[in-house]
Amino acid sequence: MSLLDFLNELAHNYVLLITSILTLLVILINGWTDAPNAIATCVSTKALSPRKAIILAAIFNFLGVLVMTMFNATVAQTIYKMVDFGGNSADALAALCAALFGILIWAVTAWAFGIPTSESHALIAGISGAAIALQGGFSGINGSEWVKVIYGLILSTVLGFGSGLLLVKLIQAICRKFDRRKTSRFFRRAQIGSAAAMAFMHGAQDGQKFIGVFLLGVALAQGQANQTMFVIPIWLMVLCSAIMALGTSIGGYKIIKTVGMDMVKLEEYQGFATDLSAAGGLLLTTLLGIPVSTTHMKSTAIMGVGSAKGLSRVRWDIVKEMVLTWVLTFPGCGLIGFLMAKLFILII
């Protein structure tokens, strides 16, 4: 669908208009509340000021969505195929609209308390709950695609924690005889590059998830709920990446403080190890088409790096609060998506 065709469809379909606005708002909120995770460590180690870090994140989130989607759109396809919104297109579009509304409620509430929730998990849970409401049971879930979420949870934990721990140990071994002042200066500069890589991969992972939802809404509006193949238009990549970059530029200092300052006190080389290991894990899972939470990947990488000098270095009370939020996201957003879908179908 060309941009002109899409705008013409919006003018004649108010439910698609509402769904598109809600999708863009969810992308904006993701850039606002989730993208700051990418720059949390470089701010906490003072490698960059919050203002410069947010500008860097906005630019590389934009590039991540745009560049990665051109070369590998498997994450978007996984999200698109994960749920069954077949049947009555009007009801399906209303259910999708309801799921997005529920995700907004969840994300803003978590941000208000400074808790780094995962918009990826919220998105998956919300559309799953809506699909169950629409189909009247778990037939609304495509198990072969949904199981990739479980793989993602396991992989992000193992890759984040394991690679963070191993990389920081390797850096310590290589640099143990070097002048500490020189290595600190080197890693302060290197961390700018690793933060840019982390922001790029955040855009690559999360941007594709929302593109998948956007395309699902367009397909439903055209009465093509069972369409399985699609081509992502350039205008949609640009639109989604620009909105995410805008959200990032608004900033999310509460999240930066929780992830980069409260959980573990990091030095420059530790911040570098965290960003590089998390970005590497996100690159691997993106190429495999596995949707993972960038918040989860970054947070477990921080835990791994912090644990290198002893488990007591990690603020496990903060970790416990974050893990509880992650655990509650699936049933919480799923239930909100289910109830909102039932309500929206009745109203619309």
N, C-alpha and C positions, 0 to 999 in steps of 0.2 A: 504494500500500500504506500502510495506516495504521500508526501506531507499535505498536498492539496486535497487528495481523496480523504485523508484522515480528518482534516478540518471540516470538510463537507459533511462527513459522517457525524462529527460532533454537533453540527448545527441542526441535525435532524434526530439525534438520539440523546436525550437529556441524561439517561442513566449512564451511557458511555462517557458523557461529559463529566458527571459526578465521579465515576470510577477513575477517569484519567486524572482529575484534580486530586483525588485521594491518593492515587499512586505516586504522583509527583510530590505530594506532601510527605508521604512515607519516605521517599528518597531524600527529601530535604531534611527530615528528622534524622535519617540515617547518617547523613553528612554532618549533622549537628551533634548527635549524641554518640555515634559509633566511630566515625573517622578520627576523633581526637585520640583514640587509643593508639593510632599509628605514631603520633608525635609525643605521646606522654613521657617516654623515657628521655628523649632529647631535651625536653623542657625541664624535667626534674634534675638532669645533670648539668643544666645551664649551657648546653652546647648551642642552643638557640633560645631566643626570647619567645614567649608565647605568641606574640604578634607575627614574628618571622616564621615560626613553626607552623602556624595556621595557614599562612600564605603558601608555604611549601606544600603542605598537605592538600590544600585546595587545588593547586596546579597538578600534582601527581595523582590525585584521585581522578581528576578529569582525564589525564592521559591513560590511566589504568583501565578505565571503562572503555575508552575509545579504542586503544591499541589492542588490548587483549581480546575484545569482542570481535574485532576484525579477523584475528588469526585462529581463535578457538572459542566457540560459543557453546561448549558442551554443558556448562553450568546452567546457562539460560534454558537449554533444552530439557535438562533434568527437572528444573522447577516447573516448566511448562507441562511436562508429562506426569508429574507427581500425583496429581489429583484429577478426578473425573467430574467435569462440569457439564457433561452431556445432558441431553433432554431439552426442556424448555429454555430457550436462550435468554428470555427476559428474566426468568427466575434465577438462572445461572449468573447473569450479570449482576442482579441484585445481591446474590449471595457473595460474589467476589467483592462488591462494593462494601458489604457489611464486614467482611474479613479485614479489609484495609482500614476501616473505621476503628475496629477493635484494636488493631496493631498500633494505631496512633495513640489511643487511650493508654495502652500498656507502656509504650515508649516514653511518652511525656511524663507519666507518673514515675517511672524509674529514674528519669533524668532529674526530676524535682528533688529526689532523695540522693542524687549523686551516685546512683548504683549503675555500674557499667553493664547493662543488660545487652543481650544479643538481639539485634533487629533481624538477623538471619533466622534464628530459632523462632522469633515471634512471627515472622512472615510465614514460615513453614507450618507452624502450629495453627495460625489464624486461617490460612486457606484450607488446611486439612479439616478443621472444625466446620468451616462453611460447606465444604464438599460433602461431609457426612450428613449435615443438616439437609442439604439439597437432595441427596440420593436416599435418605432415610436409613442409612447404615454405613458399614465400613466398605461397601462396594464403591464408595466415592474415593477410596484410596488405592493408588497403584502401588502395590507392595514392592514390586521389583525396582521401582525408582525410589520409593520412600526409604527402603533399607539403606540407601546411600547416605541418608542422614545419620544413621547409626554408625556406619563406617566413618563418617566425618567426625563424629564425637570422639570415637576411639583414636582415630588418626591424629586429630588436633591435639589431644591430650598427650599421646606418646611422642609425636613429632615436636610439639612445643616444649614440653618439659625435657625430653631426652636430648634434643639438639641444642637447647639452651645450656644445659648442664655440660655437655661434651665440648661445645664451642668455647665456653668461658674457661674450662679447665685447660683446653689447648692454648688459649691466649695466655693464661697464667704461666704455663710451662715454657712457652716461647719467650715471653717478656720478663721472666723472673730476674735476669741479670742486667736488664737495661735500666737506664736512668728513669726514675719514676716521673720526673717532671716532663721529660721528652715524650714518654709514652702517653701521658695524660693529654698533652697538646695534640699528639697524633690522633688519638681516639676521639677527642672532642671534634676534630674536623671530619674524621671518618664517620662519626655518628650522623652527620648531616646527610651523607650518602645513604647510610642504612635506613634512616628515617624516611628518606625519599622513596627507597625501595619498598618499605613497608606501606607507605601511603599508596604507591602505585598498585601493589597487590590487593590492598583493601578495595580500591576502585574496581580492579579486575574481578574479584570474587563477588562483592556485594552489588556492584553495578549490574552484573549479568543476572543476578536473582530478580531484580526489579524489572529488568528488560523482559524477562520471561513472563512476569505477571502482567506487564503492559500489553504484551502480544496476546496473552490469553484474553484480556478484556476486549481487544480489537476483534479477535476471532469470534468471541461470543456475540459481539454487536453485529457481526456479519452473518450470524447463524451458522457458524462453522466450528461448533464445539468439539467435533471429533477430528479436527485437523491435527496431524502429527508432525508435519514438516513445515518449516518456515524459514524465511530469509530476513535477517535483521536489517532494516534500512538505515542508511548513514544518519539521516536526520534524527532517528530515535536514539542512536548512540550518542550523538552530540547533545540532544535534549537532556537525556538522563545524566550524562556526565557533567553537564553544566549545572543542573539542579543540585547534584551531590556536592559539587565544588562550592556552590553558593551556601549550602548548609554548613560545610566545613568552615567557610570564612566567617560565619556567625560565631563559631567557636563553641567550646564545651569545657570550660576550665574546671568545672566540678568533676568531670570524668577524668581529665588529665591528672588532677590531684589524687583521686582514688587509686588509679592504676599506676601512675609514675612516681608518686611520692609516699603514699600511705602504706602500700603493700610491702615494698622493700626499698631500702635506701640504696640507690645504685651509684656506682662510680662510672666514669666515662667508658672504660673498656667493657663494663658489664652492660651498659646501655647499648653499645655497639653489638655485643653478642646477642642480646635480646632481640633487637630489630632484625638482624641478619638471619637468625635462626627462624623467627616467625615468618619473615618474608619468604624464605626458602620453603617452609612448610606450606604456605599458601600457594606458591607457584606450583608445587607438585600436585596438590589436591585440585587446583584449577585445571591443570592439563589433563587430569584424570576424570574431570567432570563431576567431582564430588563436592556438594555444597557444604562448606564449613563456616563456623563462626569466626570472624577475624578477632573479635573480643576474646573468645576462648583460646585461640591460638596464641595471641599476644600475652594473655594473662598467664597461661601455663608456661610460656617461655620465660617470663619474669620469675615465676616460681622456681623453675629449673636453674636459672642463673643465680638467684638468691640462695638456693640450697647448696651451691658449690662450696660455701664457707660454713656450712652448718644449717640444719633445718630451723634453728632458733632465729636465724636472720630474717625469716619470712614472717610477716604479720598474719598468722593463721586465723585470727579473728576476722580480719578483712576478707581473707580468702573464703572463710566459711559463709560470710554474708553474700559474697558474689556467687558461690556455688549454689546456695539456697535459691537465689534469684534465677539462675540458669535452670535448676530443677523445676521450679514453679512455672517457668515460661511456657513449657509445652502444655501442661494441663490448663494453666491459666488462660493463655491466648487461644488454645483450642476451644475451651468452653465459651470464651467471649465471642469467638468467631462463629461458633454453633448457634448461640443465642441471638446474636445480632443478625445472622443470616435468616433465622426463622422470623424475626421481627421485620426485616427489610422485605422479605418475600411477601409477607402479609400486606405491608404498606404499599409496595410498588407493584 
